[in-house]
Amino acid sequence: MTENTLNKELFKHSAEVRVRTWEVDWQGVVHNSYYLRYMEIGRVEYRRAYGYDLSLDGRFNDGLKVFVVHNSVDYRSVAVLDDLLNVYTRVPWIKNSSFCFEHYIERAKTGEILATGKGIIVNVNPGTNVPEPLPGKFVDEVREYETKCDILR
């Protein structure tokens, strides 16, 4: 599987996020848990870039329903109130029913790396919540978009 390489050129998708007052802790920096939220924003915006929206029941309007089964974050520096952040998102690999989102979060003004991370996502049946194979359309769209994505099916 592909390691998080920090190669910014591999990340085609980005979303802007501004640090809000409630995200800053008593030390004056963004609380560590908010980086997971920034990564989730990146994931949803990544799918929206394909023209998909979330339905009220938590599925995308193409029928895809997914659960996060793993998250990891490596913190490198701190963000502070009103920082504008770039959240870069890519899919480095796809398996039968799971895939990985990789993230690179930087301070927009300076390009300083604040955090990197990944989330492993599992596709589930909308009725039973049991894992099932990812649709071929999803795999094809990601393969076409990404510079490098390992298909491990």
C-alpha positions as CSV (number, residue, x, y, z in Angstrom):
1,M,0.0,0.0,0.0
2,T,1.0,3.5,-0.6
3,E,2.7,5.4,2.3
4,N,1.9,9.0,3.1
5,T,4.7,10.5,1.1
6,L,4.0,14.2,1.7
7,N,4.4,14.7,-2.0
8,K,2.1,17.7,-2.5
9,E,2.1,17.2,-6.3
10,L,0.1,14.0,-5.8
11,F,-2.8,15.9,-4.2
12,K,-5.1,17.3,-6.9
13,H,-8.0,18.1,-4.6
14,S,-8.1,20.8,-1.9
15,A,-10.6,22.5,0.3
16,E,-10.2,25.7,2.3
17,V,-11.1,25.8,5.9
18,R,-10.9,28.8,8.3
19,V,-10.1,28.2,12.0
20,R,-13.1,29.4,14.1
21,T,-13.1,30.5,17.7
22,W,-14.7,27.3,19.0
23,E,-11.9,25.2,17.5
24,V,-9.2,26.9,19.5
25,D,-8.4,25.5,23.0
26,W,-7.1,27.2,26.1
27,Q,-3.6,27.1,24.8
28,G,-4.6,29.3,21.8
29,V,-4.2,26.6,19.2
30,V,-6.6,24.4,17.3
31,H,-7.5,21.4,19.5
32,N,-6.2,18.2,18.0
33,S,-9.6,16.6,17.4
34,Y,-10.5,19.3,14.9
35,Y,-8.0,18.0,12.4
36,L,-10.2,15.0,12.1
37,R,-13.1,17.3,11.2
38,Y,-10.9,19.1,8.6
39,M,-10.0,15.7,7.1
40,E,-13.7,14.8,6.9
41,I,-14.5,18.2,5.2
42,G,-11.8,17.2,2.7
43,R,-13.4,13.8,2.1
44,V,-16.9,15.2,1.5
45,E,-15.6,17.9,-0.7
46,Y,-13.6,15.4,-2.7
47,R,-16.8,13.5,-3.5
48,R,-18.6,16.7,-4.2
49,A,-16.0,17.5,-6.9
50,Y,-17.4,14.4,-8.7
51,G,-20.9,16.0,-8.5
52,Y,-22.2,14.0,-5.6
53,D,-24.0,15.4,-2.5
54,L,-24.9,13.9,0.8
55,S,-28.5,12.9,1.4
56,L,-30.2,13.4,4.7
57,D,-29.7,9.7,5.5
58,G,-25.9,10.0,5.2
59,R,-25.6,8.4,1.8
60,F,-24.2,10.2,-1.3
61,N,-26.7,10.7,-4.0
62,D,-25.0,8.0,-6.1
63,G,-26.0,5.5,-3.4
64,L,-22.6,5.1,-1.8
65,K,-22.7,4.7,2.0
66,V,-19.4,4.5,3.8
67,F,-18.1,4.2,7.3
68,V,-14.8,5.4,8.6
69,V,-13.0,2.4,10.3
70,H,-9.6,4.1,11.0
71,N,-8.2,7.6,11.3
72,S,-4.7,8.7,12.0
73,V,-3.2,12.1,12.3
74,D,0.5,13.2,12.5
75,Y,0.7,16.7,14.0
76,R,3.6,18.8,12.7
77,S,2.8,22.4,13.7
78,V,-0.1,24.3,15.2
79,A,-2.9,26.3,13.6
80,V,-4.4,29.4,15.4
81,L,-7.5,31.4,15.3
82,D,-8.5,32.8,11.9
83,D,-5.8,30.8,10.0
84,L,-6.9,29.8,6.5
85,L,-6.0,26.2,5.9
86,N,-5.7,24.2,2.7
87,V,-6.9,20.6,3.3
88,Y,-5.5,18.4,0.5
89,T,-7.2,15.0,-0.1
90,R,-6.4,12.1,-2.3
91,V,-7.1,8.3,-2.6
92,P,-3.9,6.4,-2.7
93,W,-5.4,2.9,-2.7
94,I,-8.6,1.0,-3.3
95,K,-9.4,-2.6,-2.2
96,N,-12.5,-4.6,-2.7
97,S,-14.8,-2.8,-0.2
98,S,-12.4,-0.3,1.4
99,F,-10.3,2.6,0.3
100,C,-8.0,5.1,1.9
101,F,-8.1,8.9,2.0
102,E,-4.8,10.6,2.6
103,H,-4.6,14.2,3.8
104,Y,-2.1,17.0,3.9
105,I,-3.1,20.1,5.8
106,E,-1.1,23.3,5.4
107,R,-1.4,27.0,6.5
108,A,-2.5,28.7,3.3
109,K,-0.5,31.9,3.9
110,T,2.9,30.2,4.4
111,G,2.5,26.6,3.0
112,E,3.7,25.3,6.4
113,I,2.6,21.7,6.9
114,L,0.4,21.5,10.0
115,A,-0.7,17.9,9.8
116,T,-0.9,14.8,7.7
117,G,-3.2,11.9,8.1
118,K,-5.3,9.2,6.6
119,G,-8.7,7.6,7.0
120,I,-9.7,4.1,5.9
121,I,-13.2,4.0,4.6
122,V,-15.5,0.9,4.1
123,N,-18.4,0.8,1.7
124,V,-21.5,-0.7,3.3
125,N,-24.9,-1.9,2.1
126,P,-27.3,1.0,2.8
127,G,-29.9,-1.4,4.2
128,T,-27.8,-3.7,6.3
129,N,-24.6,-1.7,7.0
130,V,-22.6,-4.8,6.1
131,P,-19.5,-4.2,4.0
132,E,-19.9,-4.8,0.3
133,P,-17.7,-4.3,-2.8
134,L,-17.2,-0.8,-4.0
135,P,-19.1,0.0,-7.2
136,G,-17.1,-0.1,-10.4
137,K,-18.1,3.5,-11.2
138,F,-16.5,4.7,-8.0
139,V,-13.2,2.8,-8.8
140,D,-13.2,4.1,-12.4
141,E,-13.7,7.7,-11.3
142,V,-10.9,7.6,-8.8
143,R,-8.6,5.8,-11.1
144,E,-9.2,8.4,-13.8
145,Y,-8.8,11.4,-11.4
146,E,-5.8,10.4,-9.3
147,T,-2.2,10.6,-10.5
148,K,-1.3,7.5,-8.5
149,C,-3.8,5.1,-7.0
150,D,-3.1,1.4,-6.3
151,I,-6.1,-0.8,-7.2
152,L,-5.7,-3.8,-4.9
153,R,-8.8,-5.8,-5.8
